[in-house]
Amino acid sequence: MNRAELADFLRRARSRLHPSDVGLTAGARRRTPGLRREEVAQLAGMSVDYYTRLEQSRGPRPSRQMLTALARALRLTEDEHDHLFHLAGEEPSRREATGAHVRPGLLLVLDRLHDTPAMVATDCGEVLAQNALSRALSGDLLARPPRGRNMIRRFFLDPAAQELFPPEDRPQRAREQVAGLRAVAASRPADPEPAALVAELRATSPEFARLWDEHEVAVRRAATKRFRHPAIGILELDCEVLVNSDHNQQLVIHTARPGTESYERLQLLRVVGLQNLAPTDP
């Protein structure tokens, strides 16, 4: 691990970003250009002290998970992402250099969607990035251990995750999850990721196994969904799924129709979300 080079690279990457580049407000006048250390730490989901020590060449060797979080927080390109790994003494795997790396342009779009819940996820359900309103609606998934960031796995294996939906909607949500995963698995027969997820869920979730055997298939597209929030109530949101050129990452956007009760509740969610009243693990 080259601590001095890593520290210099982090400082320079931080200095070139403006708060508006990452969906933050600038606030009071700044003495120096770029993001503050606490802002990078917030975006990466780490303590300010930990990030400060990295910039001061005295921090411990960051984990691969932490390096990936830093690459997203600093909006690094794929080449810069790999360079960050090399400086930390890690060899970036093929998956982390492509499939799990969110392009800076896609993150820029996500940052601009400040008034509607939005996230970037793989077609296998791995959440890669969320904006603030998405975290307020469904919890901060990136703060969970890596296995807890997959929406499909959580839906079938974590009972608390199903609480995000009204009880009467859950059977349909389950069918959609299985049908979508079947479409992904069939389109990438040589890819071990969807196959491994299917095998795991068939072995651990009787509900998933039953639905899988029904052989329903559906590509994830636009839909209308209802969400439960303990402080806001039911929100009926239109879901749009935008697929990138590689077809393995999706920008998922939830909007409420103006003039509806859900629209008013979504505006209220912006307030309670900023006050940290949203559920941390629905």
N, C-alpha and C positions, 0 to 999 in steps of 0.2 A: 504493500500500500504506500503510495507516494503522498504523504500528508500535505506537504507544502504545495505541490501542484494541484491537489484536490481542493485545498483551501482557496487558492488563487482562482481556479476555475469557477468555484461556487460564487465567490465575490463578484467576478466579472459577469457571470450569468444573471445574478441578482440585480446588478447595477443597470443593466440594459432594459429592464422591464419597468413599465409604469403601472401603477395600481389599476388603471382602467383596462390594461391589457389582460388582467386576470379576474376582472369582475369586481374589483374593490374600489371604494371611494378614496380619493386622494387625501381628504381631510385637511388638516392644517398644513401650512407651507413647510416644505421639506428643505433641509440644508443640503442634502446630497441627492443626486438622481437615483432612481431605481426603487425597488421594494425595500422595506425594512426587514430586518432579520426575523422579527416576530410574525411578519406577514408570510414569509416563506415557510416558517415553521407551521403556521396555521394551515396553509395550503397543503403541506406535506403530511399533516397529522402527527407532528412530533413536538417535543418540548422545545421552547426557545433556548434553554440552556444547552440541550444536545446539539442543536444546529449551530449555535454560537461556537461551541468547542470545535466543530468541524471546520468552521471558517478560520479558526485560530490555530489550526494544525495540531490540536491536542485531543481530538475526539477519538473514540474507539472506532474500530473498523465497522462501517455500516453494513447491515445485512442487505441481501439482494432486494428484499421487500422495501427497505428504506431507500435504496438507490432508485428503485422504480418510482417511488413516491416523490423523490426529489426531482427526477427527470420531468415528471408531469407538472409539478409545482413551478418549475423554472421554464416550462414550455420549450424543452430541448428538442432539437431535430433528432432523427434516428442516428446520425453520425455522432452528434454530441452525446446522445444517450449511451452509445457504446463507449465513447471516450470516458465518460463518467465512471462506467463500470471498470474500465482498464485502470484508471487512476486509483480506484479502491482495491485493486488486486483481484478483480473478478472478471471472468470471461463471460460476456453476454451470450446467452443461448439464442438459438434461432427464434424461439417463441418470444422471448422478451424483446428481441430487436425488431420484431415485426408485429405479430399478433397482439401482444399486450401493450405495445407502444402506441399511444394516442397521438396522432399528428397535431402539431401546433395549430394548424388552421382549424381543425375540428374543435380543439379546446377553445380557440378564440370565439367560434360560434357559440359554444356552450356558455362562455363567460358573458356574452351579450344577452342571453336569455334570462335576464334577472327577474322577470315578472311571471315566469311560468316554470313548473318543475321540468327539469331535463337532465338526462344522463347519457353517458357513452357506455355501451356494453358490447360484448362479443355476441355472435349469433348463438353461442352456447350458454348465454346467460351470465357470463362473468362481468360484473360491474367494474369499469375502468376509471370513471370520473363522474362526479355529480356536481350540480350547482347547489347553491344554498337552499333554494326552495324545494329541490328534490330531497335533500337531507331532512328538511322540516316535514315533508310528507311521509317519507318511508324510512327515515333513520339514516345515520351515517354508515353506509355499508363498507366504506374504505377503512373505517376505524376497526372493523372486525378482523379476525384472523383470516388468512387467504381462503380457506375452505368455506368461510361464512359469507363470502362475497358473491357467490353464485345464486342468482334468484331462483333458478329451478330447484337446486339442491335444498335451499332453505325452505321453499314452499312445501316440499314433501317430507322433509326431515325435521324441521323446526316448527312446532305447533304455533309458536308466537308469531311467526311470519304470516300465517294465514289470517291473523287478526286484522291485517291491513285491509281485508275485503269483507263486505257484509256476508253473513253466513249463507244466505240464499244464492250468492254469486259464486261461492267457492267451487262447487262442482264444475261450472263452466270454465272458471279460471284454470282448474286442474287439467281439463281436457285440452285447453289451448296450449298449456305448457308442454304437454306430452306430444301433441300433434306438431308443434313447432320444432321440438327437438328431433322428432322422427324425420322431418324434412331436411334438417341440417345433417343428420347422420347419413341419410341416403345420398345427399349431394357431395359428401366428402368421405367415401368409403375407406380411403387409405389413411385418414386422419385419426390418430388414436384418441384425441381429446373427446369428441362426442361419443365414441364407442365406449370409452372408459366411464363416462358419466352415466350412460344408459345402463351399463352392467352394474354399476354401484347402486343406482336407484331401483333397478329390478330386484336386487338382492336385499335391499333394506326397506323398501316402501311397498307394502301390498297394494296400496291404491295406485301407485305408478305402474306396478307390474300388470295389474288388471287393465288399466287404460292402454298400456303399451300393446297388450295382446289384442286389443280391438282394432289396431292398425289404422287409426285415423291420422291424416296428414294435412297440414296447413302451414303455408308460409306466413310468417308474422308480417302483418300490414296494419293499416289504420283500423281502429276499433274505438268503441266507447266503453269506459270502465268506471266502476264506482269504487271509491276508496273510503275507508273508515279512519277518522282521526279522533282521538279521545277528547281533544279540546275544541275541535271545529265541527265535528259531525260527519255526515256523508257528503262527499264531493263526487259529482258525476263529471268526468273529464274525457275529452276526446284525445285519443292517443295516436300520434303520427310517428312512423318509423322511417327514418332516412338512412339509407345504406351507402357506405363509402365505396370507392372504386374497387376495393379488394373483396367486398361483400362479406367480410368477417367482423366488421365493426358497425354498430348502429347508433345513430343519434335518436334517442327516444324522447319525444316531447309530449307533455300533457297540457292541454289548454281547456279553459272553461268558456262556454258561450256567453258573450256579453248580455247583460240583462237577466241572467238566471241567478237562482239562489247559490248555485255552486260558484259562480263568478264572484259573488260577494264574499263567500267563505274563503275562496282562494286569496282574495286581497287581505282578509283577516289573517290567513296563514302566514303571509309575508311578515306580519307584525309579530305574531307569537313565535314564529321561527327565529327571528332575530333576537327574541328575548329568551331563547333556549327553553321554551315551553313545549316544544315538539317532543314526541317520544323518541328515545335514543335507540330503542330496539323493538319496533312494533312487531 
